[in-house]
Amino acid sequence: MWLELQQEFYLVSCLLTLFCAGQMQRFECSFNTRLPFLTLANCALLLIPFTSYLQIKFNIHAPLLSQLANNCILLFCGLAYLFYRYEVTPKLNTILLHCTPFFAFLIVKLTDFHTQTALMYVVYFGLMFSYVTAIWHSQGVANAKTLKKSKLLLFWVVFVVALNGGVAIAFLSKSPLTYPLWLLLNISVCVYLLACSFTAVYCIKQTDLTGSVDTPISEKQLQLSPSIARSCIDELKQLLEKEQVFLDNQLTLAQLADQLGLTQHQTSELLNEHMNKSFYTLLNEHRIHFACELLKKSTTRDNITQIALDSGFNNKSSFYTEFKKQLGTTPSKWRAQYA
């Protein structure tokens, strides 16, 4: 009877978490995060109760399966750290770096399970401790009005990781507490995942009813710290000066945000709050500067309309309007004076 209850509880928890994953992602992204690292971390954690369900359902007694499930905590730690550490989307190699421990230990356990060394376990516990310490520190310096500042969320993350460590120690020492701790870990993970799921569904439901996102972030709440803004500005300069993205007359704020690894909200903040320029003002400044270089190299026989199109403008009229606005004269007169 007890095993049947466990089995059903694990299965229901897994199914509900998967069913609500989209809502969790939507809820997480409502706090202006670009990639839903916390949602991905929760999905990785889901493998722990799922493997327990398989073991009970099909009466599988395989220590390797439990160890592989135990290994999922490394992926959870890496993704949870990315959630707490980065306000903007990190580079792909950074994401892969924090997923590497999971895959490395997975390969070791699959290929040489019976000859694992003590050093491997030292590295295992060292990684978990390092991640928990880094998560704790990152949460302490996070924006006070974001999901990352939730003390309850931090408690559950640390508790689950610490409990998993206790299970690993009990397993290595062949303690009789191994099964009780493993049971407690599974139940705790299920409670945590269900709490995350129901919270996300409730908040999104409230959002749909009120027509606005129910977050504590005010419209003027800045999402980018000064140091991150400076880094983004440097990257933006590279896009404008080296790659000359402004020459694309179909370029949108969303596309520029994608190239910067930011949300549209964060990109607008970067331009308006940190650079004191609107999106189109920034583009048109670079387009006019580029057009002036073309005008210097052109002759009176060269078509100004073509120069306008080559500079990123959609038509001659908008080019003339912007040119006169910035330089106080027409392209023809400017060319006659400076070319």
Secondary structure as UniProt FT lines:
FT   HELIX           2..19
FT   HELIX           21..29
FT   TURN            30..32
FT   HELIX           37..45
FT   HELIX           47..57
FT   TURN            58..59
FT   HELIX           63..85
FT   HELIX           92..111
FT   HELIX           113..115
FT   HELIX           118..140
FT   TURN            144..145
FT   HELIX           147..149
FT   HELIX           151..172
FT   TURN            173..174
FT   TURN            176..177
FT   HELIX           178..210
FT   TURN            219..220
FT   HELIX           226..241
FT   HELIX           245..247
FT   TURN            249..250
FT   HELIX           253..260
FT   HELIX           264..269
FT   HELIX           270..274
FT   HELIX           279..297
FT   TURN            300..301
FT   HELIX           304..310
FT   TURN            311..312
FT   HELIX           316..327
FT   HELIX           331..338
//
